Amino acid sequence: MKQKNIGCTGKLNSVDLTIHKGEVIGLGGLLGSGRTETAELLFGVNPITKGEIVINGKKS
């Protein structure tokens, strides 16, 4: 899965992330670094308003 320049207007500018099959992902960072906002985008709490997600070569 690749996520290119995903973001949420007013919450998170942009994030690029590539996850390969079998990987376990963890997010870390200091307070105010955007880790919570990134997790909320990945889990659908906040809508992705820009960028694209590609899963198995297909945009979704």
C-alpha distance matrix in Angstrom:
0.0 3.8 6.7 10.0 13.3 12.7 16.1 18.8 22.3 24.7 22.4 19.7 19.8 16.3 13.4 10.8 8.1 5.8 5.2 6.5 8.3 11.3 10.8 12.7 12.2 15.3 16.3 19.8 22.2 25.6 26.8 25.9 23.0 20.5 18.8 20.0 18.9 15.4 15.3 17.0 14.4 11.5 14.0 15.5 18.8 18.9 17.7 15.4 18.1 16.5 13.4 10.6 7.2 5.6 4.6 6.6 8.2 9.4 9.8 10.4
3.8 0.0 3.8 6.4 9.9 10.1 13.6 16.8 20.0 22.5 20.4 17.4 16.9 13.3 10.6 7.6 5.8 4.4 6.4 8.6 11.3 14.2 13.0 14.6 13.2 15.8 16.1 19.2 21.0 24.3 25.5 24.2 21.1 18.7 17.7 19.2 17.7 14.2 15.1 16.7 13.7 11.6 14.7 15.8 18.9 18.2 16.9 13.9 16.1 14.0 10.6 8.2 5.8 5.1 6.6 8.9 8.9 10.0 9.4 10.5
6.7 3.8 0.0 3.8 6.6 6.3 9.9 13.1 16.3 18.8 16.8 13.8 13.4 9.8 7.5 5.4 5.0 6.3 8.7 11.7 14.4 16.9 15.1 16.0 13.8 15.6 15.1 18.0 19.3 22.3 23.1 21.5 18.6 15.9 15.4 16.7 14.7 11.4 12.9 14.1 10.8 9.5 13.0 13.6 16.3 15.2 13.8 10.6 12.6 10.5 7.4 5.8 4.5 6.4 8.8 11.8 11.5 11.6 9.7 10.1
10.0 6.4 3.8 0.0 3.8 5.5 9.1 12.7 15.2 17.8 16.5 13.2 11.7 8.1 6.7 4.7 6.7 8.5 11.7 14.5 17.6 20.1 18.2 19.1 16.7 18.2 17.1 19.5 20.2 22.8 23.7 21.5 18.6 16.2 16.5 18.1 15.7 12.8 15.1 16.1 12.6 12.3 15.9 16.0 18.4 16.5 14.8 11.1 12.1 9.1 5.6 5.4 6.5 8.3 11.6 14.2 12.9 13.1 10.7 11.8
13.3 9.9 6.6 3.8 0.0 3.8 6.4 10.1 12.1 14.5 13.5 10.1 8.1 4.7 5.0 5.3 8.5 11.3 14.5 17.7 20.7 23.0 20.7 21.1 18.2 19.0 17.1 19.0 19.1 21.2 21.7 19.1 16.4 14.0 15.2 16.7 13.8 11.6 14.6 15.1 11.8 12.6 16.2 15.9 17.6 15.1 13.6 9.9 10.2 7.0 4.7 6.9 9.0 11.6 14.9 17.8 16.5 16.3 13.4 13.9
12.7 10.1 6.3 5.5 3.8 0.0 3.8 7.2 10.0 12.7 11.3 8.4 7.8 5.1 5.3 6.8 8.9 11.8 14.2 17.6 20.2 22.3 20.1 20.0 17.1 17.7 15.9 18.1 18.4 20.5 20.5 18.0 15.8 12.8 13.6 14.3 11.3 9.2 11.9 11.8 8.3 9.5 12.8 12.2 13.8 11.4 9.9 6.3 7.4 5.3 4.1 6.2 7.8 11.2 14.0 17.4 16.7 15.8 12.7 12.2
16.1 13.6 9.9 9.1 6.4 3.8 0.0 3.8 6.5 8.9 7.6 5.2 5.2 4.6 6.5 9.4 11.6 14.9 17.1 20.7 23.2 24.9 22.5 21.9 18.7 18.6 16.2 17.9 17.7 19.1 18.5 15.7 14.1 10.9 12.5 12.7 9.1 8.3 11.3 10.5 7.6 10.1 12.9 11.8 12.5 9.4 8.4 5.6 6.0 5.4 6.6 9.4 11.1 14.7 17.4 20.9 20.3 19.2 15.9 14.8
18.8 16.8 13.1 12.7 10.1 7.2 3.8 0.0 3.8 6.2 5.4 5.2 6.6 7.8 9.9 13.1 14.9 18.2 20.0 23.6 25.8 27.3 25.0 24.0 20.8 20.3 17.7 19.2 18.9 19.8 18.5 15.6 14.9 11.4 13.2 12.4 8.6 9.3 11.8 9.9 7.6 11.1 12.9 11.0 10.8 7.2 6.4 5.2 5.0 6.7 9.3 11.9 13.6 17.4 19.7 23.4 23.0 21.4 18.0 16.3
22.3 20.0 16.3 15.2 12.1 10.0 6.5 3.8 0.0 3.8 5.6 6.5 7.0 9.5 12.5 15.7 18.1 21.5 23.5 27.1 29.4 31.0 28.6 27.6 24.3 23.7 20.8 21.9 20.9 21.4 19.7 16.4 16.2 13.2 15.7 14.9 11.2 12.5 15.2 13.1 11.3 14.8 16.5 14.3 13.6 9.8 9.1 8.3 6.4 8.0 11.2 14.4 16.6 20.4 23.0 26.6 25.9 24.2 20.6 19.0
24.7 22.5 18.8 17.8 14.5 12.7 8.9 6.2 3.8 0.0 3.8 6.3 7.6 10.9 13.8 17.5 19.8 23.4 25.3 29.0 31.4 32.6 30.0 28.6 25.0 23.8 20.6 21.1 19.7 19.5 17.4 13.9 14.5 12.0 14.9 13.9 10.5 12.8 15.4 13.4 12.6 16.3 17.7 15.8 14.3 10.9 11.3 11.3 10.0 11.6 14.5 17.7 19.7 23.4 25.9 29.6 29.0 27.5 24.0 22.4
22.4 20.4 16.8 16.5 13.5 11.3 7.6 5.4 5.6 3.8 0.0 3.8 6.9 9.6 11.7 15.4 17.2 20.9 22.5 26.3 28.5 29.5 26.7 25.1 21.5 20.1 16.9 17.4 16.2 16.3 14.3 11.1 11.5 8.5 11.2 10.1 6.7 9.2 11.8 10.1 9.7 13.3 14.7 13.5 11.8 8.9 10.3 10.2 10.3 11.7 14.1 16.8 18.2 21.9 24.0 27.7 27.6 26.3 23.1 21.3
19.7 17.4 13.8 13.2 10.1 8.4 5.2 5.2 6.5 6.3 3.8 0.0 3.8 6.0 8.0 11.8 13.9 17.6 19.6 23.3 25.9 27.0 24.1 22.8 19.2 18.1 14.9 15.6 14.5 15.2 14.1 10.9 10.0 7.0 9.7 9.8 6.4 7.3 10.7 10.1 8.9 11.9 14.2 13.6 12.8 10.0 10.8 9.5 9.9 10.1 11.6 14.4 15.8 19.3 21.7 25.2 24.9 24.0 20.9 19.7
19.8 16.9 13.4 11.7 8.1 7.8 5.2 6.6 7.0 7.6 6.9 3.8 0.0 3.8 7.2 10.7 13.6 17.3 19.9 23.6 26.5 27.9 25.1 24.3 20.7 20.0 16.9 17.5 16.3 17.0 16.4 13.1 11.6 9.4 12.2 13.2 10.0 10.0 13.7 13.4 11.4 14.1 16.9 16.2 16.0 13.0 12.8 10.6 10.0 9.0 10.2 13.5 15.5 18.9 21.7 25.0 24.2 23.5 20.3 19.7
16.3 13.3 9.8 8.1 4.7 5.1 4.6 7.8 9.5 10.9 9.6 6.0 3.8 0.0 3.8 6.9 10.1 13.7 16.5 20.1 23.1 24.7 22.0 21.6 18.2 18.0 15.4 16.6 15.9 17.5 17.6 14.7 12.4 10.1 12.0 13.5 10.6 9.1 12.8 13.2 10.6 12.4 15.7 15.4 16.1 13.5 12.9 10.0 10.1 8.1 7.9 10.7 12.5 15.6 18.4 21.6 20.8 20.4 17.5 17.2
13.4 10.6 7.5 6.7 5.0 5.3 6.5 9.9 12.5 13.8 11.7 8.0 7.2 3.8 0.0 3.8 6.5 10.2 12.9 16.5 19.6 21.1 18.3 18.0 14.6 14.7 12.4 14.1 14.1 16.3 17.0 14.9 11.9 9.6 10.5 12.5 10.3 7.6 10.9 12.3 9.8 10.5 14.1 14.7 15.8 13.9 13.7 10.8 12.1 10.2 8.8 10.4 11.1 13.8 16.2 19.2 18.8 18.9 16.5 16.4
10.8 7.6 5.4 4.7 5.3 6.8 9.4 13.1 15.7 17.5 15.4 11.8 10.7 6.9 3.8 0.0 3.8 7.0 10.3 13.6 16.9 18.8 16.2 16.6 13.7 14.6 13.2 15.2 15.8 18.6 19.8 18.1 14.8 12.9 13.0 15.3 13.5 10.3 12.8 14.7 12.0 11.5 15.3 16.2 18.1 16.5 15.9 12.7 14.2 11.7 9.1 9.6 9.7 11.5 13.9 16.4 16.0 16.6 14.7 15.3
8.1 5.8 5.0 6.7 8.5 8.9 11.6 14.9 18.1 19.8 17.2 13.9 13.6 10.1 6.5 3.8 0.0 3.8 6.6 10.1 13.4 15.0 12.4 12.9 10.4 11.9 11.3 14.0 15.4 18.7 20.2 19.0 15.7 13.8 12.8 15.0 13.9 10.2 11.7 14.2 11.8 10.1 13.8 15.4 17.6 16.9 16.5 13.7 16.0 14.0 11.3 10.7 9.4 10.5 11.9 14.3 14.6 15.7 14.4 14.8
5.8 4.4 6.3 8.5 11.3 11.8 14.9 18.2 21.5 23.4 20.9 17.6 17.3 13.7 10.2 7.0 3.8 0.0 3.8 6.6 10.1 12.3 10.1 11.7 10.2 12.7 13.2 16.1 18.1 21.6 23.3 22.5 19.1 17.3 15.9 18.1 17.3 13.5 14.3 16.8 14.5 12.1 15.4 17.3 19.9 19.6 19.0 16.3 18.7 16.6 13.5 11.9 9.7 9.4 10.1 11.7 12.3 14.1 13.8 14.7
5.2 6.4 8.7 11.7 14.5 14.2 17.1 20.0 23.5 25.3 22.5 19.6 19.9 16.5 12.9 10.3 6.6 3.8 0.0 3.8 6.8 8.6 6.6 8.5 7.9 11.1 12.7 15.9 18.5 22.2 24.0 23.6 20.5 18.6 16.4 18.2 18.0 14.2 14.0 16.7 14.9 11.8 14.4 16.9 19.6 20.0 19.8 17.6 20.5 18.9 16.1 14.1 11.2 10.5 9.7 11.0 12.8 14.5 14.8 15.2
6.5 8.6 11.7 14.5 17.7 17.6 20.7 23.6 27.1 29.0 26.3 23.3 23.6 20.1 16.5 13.6 10.1 6.6 3.8 0.0 3.8 6.3 5.7 9.0 9.8 13.5 15.6 18.8 21.6 25.3 27.3 27.2 24.0 22.3 20.0 21.8 21.7 18.0 17.5 20.2 18.4 15.1 17.3 19.8 22.8 23.4 23.0 20.9 23.7 22.1 19.0 16.6 13.5 11.8 10.2 10.2 12.4 14.8 16.0 16.8
8.3 11.3 14.4 17.6 20.7 20.2 23.2 25.8 29.4 31.4 28.5 25.9 26.5 23.1 19.6 16.9 13.4 10.1 6.8 3.8 0.0 3.8 5.7 8.9 10.9 14.7 17.4 20.7 23.9 27.6 29.5 29.6 26.6 24.7 22.1 23.4 23.6 20.0 18.9 21.4 20.0 16.4 17.8 20.5 23.5 24.6 24.3 22.6 25.7 24.5 21.5 18.8 15.3 13.4 10.8 10.2 13.3 15.4 17.1 17.5
11.3 14.2 16.9 20.1 23.0 22.3 24.9 27.3 31.0 32.6 29.5 27.0 27.9 24.7 21.1 18.8 15.0 12.3 8.6 6.3 3.8 0.0 3.8 6.6 9.7 13.3 16.5 19.6 23.1 26.7 28.7 29.3 26.5 24.9 21.9 23.2 24.0 20.5 18.9 21.7 20.9 17.2 18.3 21.4 24.0 25.6 25.8 24.5 27.8 26.8 24.1 21.7 18.2 16.8 14.2 13.9 17.0 19.0 20.5 20.5
10.8 13.0 15.1 18.2 20.7 20.1 22.5 25.0 28.6 30.0 26.7 24.1 25.1 22.0 18.3 16.2 12.4 10.1 6.6 5.7 5.7 3.8 0.0 3.8 6.3 9.9 13.0 16.0 19.4 23.1 25.2 25.9 22.9 21.5 18.5 20.2 21.1 17.7 16.3 19.4 18.8 15.3 16.7 20.0 22.3 23.7 24.2 22.7 26.0 25.0 22.4 20.4 17.2 16.4 14.5 15.0 17.7 19.6 20.5 20.5
12.7 14.6 16.0 19.1 21.1 20.0 21.9 24.0 27.6 28.6 25.1 22.8 24.3 21.6 18.0 16.6 12.9 11.7 8.5 9.0 8.9 6.6 3.8 0.0 3.8 6.8 10.4 13.3 16.9 20.5 22.5 23.5 20.8 19.5 16.2 17.6 19.0 15.9 14.0 17.3 17.4 13.9 14.9 18.5 20.4 22.1 23.1 22.1 25.6 25.0 22.8 21.3 18.2 18.1 16.4 17.5 20.3 21.7 22.1 21.5
12.2 13.2 13.8 16.7 18.2 17.1 18.7 20.8 24.3 25.0 21.5 19.2 20.7 18.2 14.6 13.7 10.4 10.2 7.9 9.8 10.9 9.7 6.3 3.8 0.0 3.8 6.8 10.1 13.5 17.2 19.0 19.8 17.1 15.8 12.5 14.1 15.5 12.3 10.8 14.3 14.4 11.3 12.8 16.4 17.9 19.2 20.5 19.4 22.8 22.2 20.3 19.2 16.5 17.1 16.2 17.9 20.2 21.3 21.1 20.4
15.3 15.8 15.6 18.2 19.0 17.7 18.6 20.3 23.7 23.8 20.1 18.1 20.0 18.0 14.7 14.6 11.9 12.7 11.1 13.5 14.7 13.3 9.9 6.8 3.8 0.0 3.8 6.6 10.3 13.8 15.7 16.9 14.4 13.5 10.0 11.7 13.8 11.2 9.6 13.4 14.2 11.8 13.1 16.7 17.4 18.8 20.6 19.8 23.1 22.8 21.4 20.9 18.7 19.8 19.3 21.4 23.4 24.3 23.7 22.7
16.3 16.1 15.1 17.1 17.1 15.9 16.2 17.7 20.8 20.6 16.9 14.9 16.9 15.4 12.4 13.2 11.3 13.2 12.7 15.6 17.4 16.5 13.0 10.4 6.8 3.8 0.0 3.8 7.0 10.5 12.2 13.1 10.7 9.8 6.3 8.6 10.7 8.5 7.7 11.4 12.5 11.0 12.7 15.7 16.0 16.8 18.9 18.1 21.0 20.8 19.8 20.0 18.3 20.1 20.2 22.8 24.4 25.0 23.8 22.8
19.8 19.2 18.0 19.5 19.0 18.1 17.9 19.2 21.9 21.1 17.4 15.6 17.5 16.6 14.1 15.2 14.0 16.1 15.9 18.8 20.7 19.6 16.0 13.3 10.1 6.6 3.8 0.0 3.8 7.2 9.5 11.1 8.9 9.3 6.3 9.1 11.7 10.3 10.2 13.6 15.0 14.2 15.8 18.6 18.2 18.8 21.2 20.5 23.1 22.8 22.1 22.8 21.5 23.4 23.8 26.3 27.7 28.4 27.1 26.1
22.2 21.0 19.3 20.2 19.1 18.4 17.7 18.9 20.9 19.7 16.2 14.5 16.3 15.9 14.1 15.8 15.4 18.1 18.5 21.6 23.9 23.1 19.4 16.9 13.5 10.3 7.0 3.8 0.0 3.8 6.7 8.2 5.9 7.8 6.2 9.2 11.5 11.0 11.8 14.6 16.0 16.0 17.8 20.1 19.3 19.4 21.8 21.0 23.2 22.9 22.4 23.7 23.0 25.2 26.1 28.7 29.8 30.4 28.7 27.8
25.6 24.3 22.3 22.8 21.2 20.5 19.1 19.8 21.4 19.5 16.3 15.2 17.0 17.5 16.3 18.6 18.7 21.6 22.2 25.3 27.6 26.7 23.1 20.5 17.2 13.8 10.5 7.2 3.8 0.0 3.8 6.1 5.5 8.4 8.0 10.2 12.5 13.0 14.0 16.2 17.9 18.6 20.1 22.0 20.6 20.5 23.1 22.7 24.5 24.4 24.5 26.2 25.8 28.3 29.3 32.1 33.1 33.5 31.5 30.5
26.8 25.5 23.1 23.7 21.7 20.5 18.5 18.5 19.7 17.4 14.3 14.1 16.4 17.6 17.0 19.8 20.2 23.3 24.0 27.3 29.5 28.7 25.2 22.5 19.0 15.7 12.2 9.5 6.7 3.8 0.0 3.8 5.6 7.8 8.1 9.0 11.1 12.7 13.6 15.0 17.2 18.4 19.5 21.0 19.0 18.8 21.7 21.8 23.4 23.9 24.5 26.4 26.3 29.1 30.2 33.3 34.2 34.2 32.0 30.6
25.9 24.2 21.5 21.5 19.1 18.0 15.7 15.6 16.4 13.9 11.1 10.9 13.1 14.7 14.9 18.1 19.0 22.5 23.6 27.2 29.6 29.3 25.9 23.5 19.8 16.9 13.1 11.1 8.2 6.1 3.8 0.0 3.8 5.6 7.7 8.6 9.4 11.4 13.2 14.0 15.6 17.5 18.9 19.8 17.9 17.0 19.6 19.4 20.5 21.0 21.9 24.1 24.5 27.5 29.1 32.3 32.8 32.6 30.1 28.8
23.0 21.1 18.6 18.6 16.4 15.8 14.1 14.9 16.2 14.5 11.5 10.0 11.6 12.4 11.9 14.8 15.7 19.1 20.5 24.0 26.6 26.5 22.9 20.8 17.1 14.4 10.7 8.9 5.9 5.5 5.6 3.8 0.0 3.8 5.8 8.3 8.9 9.6 11.8 13.5 14.4 15.8 17.8 19.1 17.9 16.9 19.0 18.2 19.6 19.4 19.7 21.8 22.0 24.8 26.4 29.4 29.9 30.0 27.7 26.7
20.5 18.7 15.9 16.2 14.0 12.8 10.9 11.4 13.2 12.0 8.5 7.0 9.4 10.1 9.6 12.9 13.8 17.3 18.6 22.3 24.7 24.9 21.5 19.5 15.8 13.5 9.8 9.3 7.8 8.4 7.8 5.6 3.8 0.0 3.8 5.6 5.2 6.0 8.6 9.9 10.6 12.3 14.4 15.3 14.2 13.1 15.2 14.5 16.1 16.2 16.7 18.7 18.9 21.9 23.5 26.8 27.3 27.0 24.6 23.4
18.8 17.7 15.4 16.5 15.2 13.6 12.5 13.2 15.7 14.9 11.2 9.7 12.2 12.0 10.5 13.0 12.8 15.9 16.4 20.0 22.1 21.9 18.5 16.2 12.5 10.0 6.3 6.3 6.2 8.0 8.1 7.7 5.8 3.8 0.0 3.8 5.5 5.1 6.2 8.6 10.0 10.6 12.4 14.2 13.4 13.2 15.6 15.1 17.5 17.7 17.7 19.0 18.4 21.2 22.1 25.3 26.2 26.2 24.1 22.8
20.0 19.2 16.7 18.1 16.7 14.3 12.7 12.4 14.9 13.9 10.1 9.8 13.2 13.5 12.5 15.3 15.0 18.1 18.2 21.8 23.4 23.2 20.2 17.6 14.1 11.7 8.6 9.1 9.2 10.2 9.0 8.6 8.3 5.6 3.8 0.0 3.8 5.4 5.1 6.2 8.7 9.9 10.6 12.1 10.4 10.7 13.8 14.2 16.7 17.7 18.3 19.6 19.0 22.0 22.7 26.1 27.3 26.7 24.5 22.6
18.9 17.7 14.7 15.7 13.8 11.3 9.1 8.6 11.2 10.5 6.7 6.4 10.0 10.6 10.3 13.5 13.9 17.3 18.0 21.7 23.6 24.0 21.1 19.0 15.5 13.8 10.7 11.7 11.5 12.5 11.1 9.4 8.9 5.2 5.5 3.8 0.0 3.8 5.5 5.0 6.3 8.8 10.0 10.5 9.0 8.1 10.7 10.9 13.0 14.1 15.1 16.7 16.6 20.0 21.3 24.8 25.5 24.7 22.1 20.2
15.4 14.2 11.4 12.8 11.6 9.2 8.3 9.3 12.5 12.8 9.2 7.3 10.0 9.1 7.6 10.3 10.2 13.5 14.2 18.0 20.0 20.5 17.7 15.9 12.3 11.2 8.5 10.3 11.0 13.0 12.7 11.4 9.6 6.0 5.1 5.4 3.8 0.0 3.8 5.4 5.2 6.3 8.7 10.0 9.9 9.3 11.0 10.2 12.9 13.2 13.2 14.3 13.8 16.8 18.0 21.5 22.2 21.7 19.4 17.9
15.3 15.1 12.9 15.1 14.6 11.9 11.3 11.8 15.2 15.4 11.8 10.7 13.7 12.8 10.9 12.8 11.7 14.3 14.0 17.5 18.9 18.9 16.3 14.0 10.8 9.6 7.7 10.2 11.8 14.0 13.6 13.2 11.8 8.6 6.2 5.1 5.5 3.8 0.0 3.8 5.4 5.1 6.1 8.4 8.4 9.2 11.5 11.6 14.9 15.7 15.7 16.0 14.7 17.5 17.9 21.2 22.6 22.1 20.1 18.1
17.0 16.7 14.1 16.1 15.1 11.8 10.5 9.9 13.1 13.4 10.1 10.1 13.4 13.2 12.3 14.7 14.2 16.8 16.7 20.2 21.4 21.7 19.4 17.3 14.3 13.4 11.4 13.6 14.6 16.2 15.0 14.0 13.5 9.9 8.6 6.2 5.0 5.4 3.8 0.0 3.8 5.5 5.3 5.9 4.8 5.7 8.6 9.7 12.8 14.5 15.3 15.9 15.0 18.2 18.7 22.4 23.6 22.4 20.0 17.6
14.4 13.7 10.8 12.6 11.8 8.3 7.6 7.6 11.3 12.6 9.7 8.9 11.4 10.6 9.8 12.0 11.8 14.5 14.9 18.4 20.0 20.9 18.8 17.4 14.4 14.2 12.5 15.0 16.0 17.9 17.2 15.6 14.4 10.6 10.0 8.7 6.3 5.2 5.4 3.8 0.0 3.8 5.5 5.2 6.1 5.3 6.4 6.3 9.7 11.0 11.5 12.1 11.4 14.8 15.8 19.5 20.4 19.1 16.5 14.2
11.5 11.6 9.5 12.3 12.6 9.5 10.1 11.1 14.8 16.3 13.3 11.9 14.1 12.4 10.5 11.5 10.1 12.1 11.8 15.1 16.4 17.2 15.3 13.9 11.3 11.8 11.0 14.2 16.0 18.6 18.4 17.5 15.8 12.3 10.6 9.9 8.8 6.3 5.1 5.5 3.8 0.0 3.8 5.7 7.9 8.5 9.2 8.7 12.4 13.1 12.6 12.1 10.3 13.0 13.3 16.9 18.2 17.3 15.3 13.2
14.0 14.7 13.0 15.9 16.2 12.8 12.9 12.9 16.5 17.7 14.7 14.2 16.9 15.7 14.1 15.3 13.8 15.4 14.4 17.3 17.8 18.3 16.7 14.9 12.8 13.1 12.7 15.8 17.8 20.1 19.5 18.9 17.8 14.4 12.4 10.6 10.0 8.7 6.1 5.3 5.5 3.8 0.0 3.8 5.8 8.0 9.4 10.4 14.1 15.6 15.6 14.9 12.9 15.5 15.2 18.6 20.4 19.1 17.3 14.6
15.5 15.8 13.6 16.0 15.9 12.2 11.8 11.0 14.3 15.8 13.5 13.6 16.2 15.4 14.7 16.2 15.4 17.3 16.9 19.8 20.5 21.4 20.0 18.5 16.4 16.7 15.7 18.6 20.1 22.0 21.0 19.8 19.1 15.3 14.2 12.1 10.5 10.0 8.4 5.9 5.2 5.7 3.8 0.0 3.8 5.4 6.2 8.0 11.5 13.6 14.4 13.9 12.7 15.6 15.8 19.5 20.7 18.8 16.6 13.4
18.8 18.9 16.3 18.4 17.6 13.8 12.5 10.8 13.6 14.3 11.8 12.8 16.0 16.1 15.8 18.1 17.6 19.9 19.6 22.8 23.5 24.0 22.3 20.4 17.9 17.4 16.0 18.2 19.3 20.6 19.0 17.9 17.9 14.2 13.4 10.4 9.0 9.9 8.4 4.8 6.1 7.9 5.8 3.8 0.0 3.8 6.7 9.4 12.4 15.0 16.4 16.7 15.9 19.1 19.5 23.2 24.4 22.5 20.1 17.0
18.9 18.2 15.2 16.5 15.1 11.4 9.4 7.2 9.8 10.9 8.9 10.0 13.0 13.5 13.9 16.5 16.9 19.6 20.0 23.4 24.6 25.6 23.7 22.1 19.2 18.8 16.8 18.8 19.4 20.5 18.8 17.0 16.9 13.1 13.2 10.7 8.1 9.3 9.2 5.7 5.3 8.5 8.0 5.4 3.8 0.0 3.8 6.6 9.0 11.9 13.8 14.8 14.8 18.4 19.5 23.3 23.9 21.9 19.0 16.2
17.7 16.9 13.8 14.8 13.6 9.9 8.4 6.4 9.1 11.3 10.3 10.8 12.8 12.9 13.7 15.9 16.5 19.0 19.8 23.0 24.3 25.8 24.2 23.1 20.5 20.6 18.9 21.2 21.8 23.1 21.7 19.6 19.0 15.2 15.6 13.8 10.7 11.0 11.5 8.6 6.4 9.2 9.4 6.2 6.7 3.8 0.0 3.8 6.0 9.1 11.2 12.1 12.5 16.2 17.6 21.4 21.6 19.3 16.1 13.3
15.4 13.9 10.6 11.1 9.9 6.3 5.6 5.2 8.3 11.3 10.2 9.5 10.6 10.0 10.8 12.7 13.7 16.3 17.6 20.9 22.6 24.5 22.7 22.1 19.4 19.8 18.1 20.5 21.0 22.7 21.8 19.4 18.2 14.5 15.1 14.2 10.9 10.2 11.6 9.7 6.3 8.7 10.4 8.0 9.4 6.6 3.8 0.0 3.8 5.7 7.4 8.6 9.6 13.4 15.4 19.2 19.0 16.9 13.5 11.3
18.1 16.1 12.6 12.1 10.2 7.4 6.0 5.0 6.4 10.0 10.3 9.9 10.0 10.1 12.1 14.2 16.0 18.7 20.5 23.7 25.7 27.8 26.0 25.6 22.8 23.1 21.0 23.1 23.2 24.5 23.4 20.5 19.6 16.1 17.5 16.7 13.0 12.9 14.9 12.8 9.7 12.4 14.1 11.5 12.4 9.0 6.0 3.8 0.0 3.8 7.1 9.3 11.6 15.2 17.8 21.4 20.6 18.4 14.7 13.0
16.5 14.0 10.5 9.1 7.0 5.3 5.4 6.7 8.0 11.6 11.7 10.1 9.0 8.1 10.2 11.7 14.0 16.6 18.9 22.1 24.5 26.8 25.0 25.0 22.2 22.8 20.8 22.8 22.9 24.4 23.9 21.0 19.4 16.2 17.7 17.7 14.1 13.2 15.7 14.5 11.0 13.1 15.6 13.6 15.0 11.9 9.1 5.7 3.8 0.0 3.8 6.9 9.9 13.3 16.5 19.8 18.5 16.8 13.1 12.3
13.4 10.6 7.4 5.6 4.7 4.1 6.6 9.3 11.2 14.5 14.1 11.6 10.2 7.9 8.8 9.1 11.3 13.5 16.1 19.0 21.5 24.1 22.4 22.8 20.3 21.4 19.8 22.1 22.4 24.5 24.5 21.9 19.7 16.7 17.7 18.3 15.1 13.2 15.7 15.3 11.5 12.6 15.6 14.4 16.4 13.8 11.2 7.4 7.1 3.8 0.0 3.8 7.1 10.2 13.6 16.7 15.3 14.0 10.5 10.6
10.6 8.2 5.8 5.4 6.9 6.2 9.4 11.9 14.4 17.7 16.8 14.4 13.5 10.7 10.4 9.6 10.7 11.9 14.1 16.6 18.8 21.7 20.4 21.3 19.2 20.9 20.0 22.8 23.7 26.2 26.4 24.1 21.8 18.7 19.0 19.6 16.7 14.3 16.0 15.9 12.1 12.1 14.9 13.9 16.7 14.8 12.1 8.6 9.3 6.9 3.8 0.0 3.8 6.6 10.0 13.1 11.7 10.2 6.9 7.2
7.2 5.8 4.5 6.5 9.0 7.8 11.1 13.6 16.6 19.7 18.2 15.8 15.5 12.5 11.1 9.7 9.4 9.7 11.2 13.5 15.3 18.2 17.2 18.2 16.5 18.7 18.3 21.5 23.0 25.8 26.3 24.5 22.0 18.9 18.4 19.0 16.6 13.8 14.7 15.0 11.4 10.3 12.9 12.7 15.9 14.8 12.5 9.6 11.6 9.9 7.1 3.8 0.0 3.8 6.6 10.1 9.5 8.3 5.7 5.6
5.6 5.1 6.4 8.3 11.6 11.2 14.7 17.4 20.4 23.4 21.9 19.3 18.9 15.6 13.8 11.5 10.5 9.4 10.5 11.8 13.4 16.8 16.4 18.1 17.1 19.8 20.1 23.4 25.2 28.3 29.1 27.5 24.8 21.9 21.2 22.0 20.0 16.8 17.5 18.2 14.8 13.0 15.5 15.6 19.1 18.4 16.2 13.4 15.2 13.3 10.2 6.6 3.8 0.0 3.8 6.6 5.7 5.3 4.4 6.1
4.6 6.6 8.8 11.6 14.9 14.0 17.4 19.7 23.0 25.9 24.0 21.7 21.7 18.4 16.2 13.9 11.9 10.1 9.7 10.2 10.8 14.2 14.5 16.4 16.2 19.3 20.2 23.8 26.1 29.3 30.2 29.1 26.4 23.5 22.1 22.7 21.3 18.0 17.9 18.7 15.8 13.3 15.2 15.8 19.5 19.5 17.6 15.4 17.8 16.5 13.6 10.0 6.6 3.8 0.0 3.8 5.4 5.3 6.4 7.1
6.6 8.9 11.8 14.2 17.8 17.4 20.9 23.4 26.6 29.6 27.7 25.2 25.0 21.6 19.2 16.4 14.3 11.7 11.0 10.2 10.2 13.9 15.0 17.5 17.9 21.4 22.8 26.3 28.7 32.1 33.3 32.3 29.4 26.8 25.3 26.1 24.8 21.5 21.2 22.4 19.5 16.9 18.6 19.5 23.2 23.3 21.4 19.2 21.4 19.8 16.7 13.1 10.1 6.6 3.8 0.0 3.8 5.6 8.5 10.0
8.2 8.9 11.5 12.9 16.5 16.7 20.3 23.0 25.9 29.0 27.6 24.9 24.2 20.8 18.8 16.0 14.6 12.3 12.8 12.4 13.3 17.0 17.7 20.3 20.2 23.4 24.4 27.7 29.8 33.1 34.2 32.8 29.9 27.3 26.2 27.3 25.5 22.2 22.6 23.6 20.4 18.2 20.4 20.7 24.4 23.9 21.6 19.0 20.6 18.5 15.3 11.7 9.5 5.7 5.4 3.8 0.0 3.8 6.7 9.6
9.4 10.0 11.6 13.1 16.3 15.8 19.2 21.4 24.2 27.5 26.3 24.0 23.5 20.4 18.9 16.6 15.7 14.1 14.5 14.8 15.4 19.0 19.6 21.7 21.3 24.3 25.0 28.4 30.4 33.5 34.2 32.6 30.0 27.0 26.2 26.7 24.7 21.7 22.1 22.4 19.1 17.3 19.1 18.8 22.5 21.9 19.3 16.9 18.4 16.8 14.0 10.2 8.3 5.3 5.3 5.6 3.8 0.0 3.8 6.4
9.8 9.4 9.7 10.7 13.4 12.7 15.9 18.0 20.6 24.0 23.1 20.9 20.3 17.5 16.5 14.7 14.4 13.8 14.8 16.0 17.1 20.5 20.5 22.1 21.1 23.7 23.8 27.1 28.7 31.5 32.0 30.1 27.7 24.6 24.1 24.5 22.1 19.4 20.1 20.0 16.5 15.3 17.3 16.6 20.1 19.0 16.1 13.5 14.7 13.1 10.5 6.9 5.7 4.4 6.4 8.5 6.7 3.8 0.0 3.8
10.4 10.5 10.1 11.8 13.9 12.2 14.8 16.3 19.0 22.4 21.3 19.7 19.7 17.2 16.4 15.3 14.8 14.7 15.2 16.8 17.5 20.5 20.5 21.5 20.4 22.7 22.8 26.1 27.8 30.5 30.6 28.8 26.7 23.4 22.8 22.6 20.2 17.9 18.1 17.6 14.2 13.2 14.6 13.4 17.0 16.2 13.3 11.3 13.0 12.3 10.6 7.2 5.6 6.1 7.1 10.0 9.6 6.4 3.8 0.0
